[in-house]
């Protein structure tokens, strides 16, 4: 299968699983372990998990299928996740700043755009040797580790800033 097809499948996988992860915490009776990897409230930060979790899962699958043969695979996946997260944050706060409130169709579009940017960047960069160095895999692992660490840590210990504020309940975290 071609790199392009893997990225299209990853895009679809992330949209579907990410959408389901919006509801899994409640579905599993607010299980804390489930909450580490799915949205526990309506904050922007918690919605980033809808991108992070499926992309990491799919990247692990990709790694064993073809990624171990690409020198820049791990660093590109790490940077792709960061780029998707940044896209969601910037687009969400830009459109809500302009319109004064958020709208579900635009929120969904923002998520889809973030996922698209994640996989598009990955697809383009994996066709090159960009970002490769002898240490790039270690740096990529470290970035992914930090993303996952903070995804879990901030679920129960969120900073008191708007990124972590649930606008429906005016609370933070669980």
Beta strands, then each sheet from edge to edge (+ up, - down):
strand 1: 165-166
strand 2: 171-172
sheet 1: 1+ 2-
end
